[in-house]
Amino acid sequence: MTGLAAALTAGLGLLAWWQQRVPEGGVAGAQARAWERRLEASRRVDVNTAGVAELERLPGVGPTLAGRIVAEREAHGPFAGTAALRRVRGLGPKTLEMIQEYVAVVDGRELNGT
């Protein structure tokens, strides 16, 4: 949890620095949107690339559940969205609700955890 807080703090600091550094309208729209997507993704754990140790940082996810997430992904392919995590044995609605805001699926389809 400390690592997640540190990553969030670093991301917010980077955003503040970026906003001061770039004059309004100084970055092309597409570049700005790409930057926002990368920044948003850095605040979250990508369940399609994270290892067991990184997944354990999520609230309510211990080593066993983190291992199941990785095993499910390896056996059946990447998760299409956070709702697809329901296919992991032992990851119920309460846990999914707890981790929703900390999870990203960075494959171009979902970044906002919905």
C-alpha positions as CSV (number, residue, x, y, z in Angstrom):
1,M,0.0,0.0,0.0
2,T,3.0,2.3,0.7
3,G,4.3,1.7,-2.8
4,L,0.9,2.7,-4.3
5,A,0.8,5.9,-2.2
6,A,4.3,6.7,-3.4
7,A,3.4,6.1,-7.0
8,L,0.3,8.3,-6.7
9,T,2.3,11.1,-5.0
10,A,4.9,10.9,-7.7
11,G,2.3,11.0,-10.4
12,L,0.6,14.0,-8.9
13,G,4.0,15.8,-8.5
14,L,4.8,15.0,-12.2
15,L,1.4,16.3,-13.3
16,A,2.0,19.6,-11.3
17,W,5.4,20.0,-12.8
18,W,4.1,19.3,-16.3
19,Q,1.3,21.9,-15.9
20,Q,3.8,24.5,-14.8
21,R,6.3,23.7,-17.5
22,V,4.0,23.7,-20.5
23,P,2.3,26.9,-21.4
24,E,-1.4,26.7,-22.2
25,G,-1.9,25.3,-25.7
26,G,1.8,24.5,-26.0
27,V,1.2,20.8,-26.5
28,A,-0.7,19.4,-29.4
29,G,-4.0,17.8,-28.5
30,A,-3.1,14.3,-29.4
31,Q,0.2,14.5,-27.5
32,A,-1.6,15.9,-24.4
33,R,-4.2,13.1,-24.5
34,A,-1.4,10.4,-24.8
35,W,0.4,12.0,-21.9
36,E,-2.8,11.9,-19.8
37,R,-3.4,8.2,-20.6
38,R,0.2,7.3,-19.6
39,L,-0.1,9.4,-16.4
40,E,-3.4,7.8,-15.5
41,A,-2.0,4.3,-16.2
42,S,1.0,5.0,-13.9
43,R,-1.3,5.5,-11.0
44,R,-2.9,2.1,-11.4
45,V,-1.8,-1.6,-11.6
46,D,-2.2,-3.1,-15.1
47,V,-3.6,-6.5,-14.5
48,N,-2.5,-7.6,-17.9
49,T,1.2,-7.1,-17.2
50,A,1.6,-7.0,-13.4
51,G,3.4,-9.8,-11.6
52,V,2.3,-11.4,-8.3
53,A,4.3,-8.9,-6.2
54,E,2.7,-5.9,-7.9
55,L,-0.8,-7.3,-7.7
56,E,-0.3,-7.9,-4.0
57,R,-0.2,-4.1,-3.5
58,L,-4.0,-4.0,-4.3
59,P,-6.3,-3.8,-1.3
60,G,-7.7,-7.2,-0.4
61,V,-5.3,-9.1,-2.7
62,G,-2.8,-11.4,-1.1
63,P,-0.2,-13.8,-2.6
64,T,-2.8,-16.5,-3.3
65,L,-5.2,-14.3,-5.1
66,A,-2.5,-12.5,-7.0
67,G,-1.1,-15.8,-8.1
68,R,-4.6,-16.8,-9.4
69,I,-4.9,-13.6,-11.3
70,V,-1.6,-14.2,-13.1
71,A,-2.5,-17.9,-13.7
72,E,-5.9,-17.0,-15.1
73,R,-4.3,-14.4,-17.4
74,E,-1.6,-16.9,-18.6
75,A,-4.2,-19.7,-19.1
76,H,-6.9,-17.7,-20.8
77,G,-5.3,-14.5,-22.2
78,P,-5.5,-10.9,-21.1
79,F,-8.4,-9.3,-19.3
80,A,-10.6,-7.2,-21.6
81,G,-11.6,-5.0,-18.7
82,T,-11.8,-4.9,-15.0
83,A,-15.1,-6.7,-15.1
84,A,-13.3,-9.6,-16.7
85,L,-11.5,-10.1,-13.4
86,R,-14.6,-11.9,-12.2
87,R,-13.4,-14.9,-14.0
88,V,-10.6,-15.3,-11.3
89,R,-11.6,-17.9,-8.7
90,G,-11.8,-16.2,-5.3
91,L,-12.1,-12.6,-6.6
92,G,-15.7,-11.7,-5.7
93,P,-17.7,-8.5,-6.1
94,K,-16.5,-7.0,-2.8
95,T,-12.8,-7.4,-3.7
96,L,-13.5,-6.2,-7.2
97,E,-15.1,-3.1,-5.8
98,M,-12.2,-2.5,-3.4
99,I,-9.6,-2.7,-6.2
100,Q,-11.6,-1.0,-9.0
101,E,-10.0,2.4,-8.6
102,Y,-6.5,1.0,-8.5
103,V,-6.7,-1.3,-11.5
104,A,-6.1,-0.5,-15.2
105,V,-6.4,-2.6,-18.3
106,V,-3.8,-1.0,-20.6
107,D,-4.6,-2.5,-23.9
108,G,-6.3,0.5,-25.4
109,R,-9.7,-0.5,-24.3
110,E,-9.9,0.5,-20.6
111,L,-8.1,2.9,-18.3
112,N,-10.7,4.3,-16.1
113,G,-11.5,1.2,-14.1
114,T,-15.1,1.0,-15.3
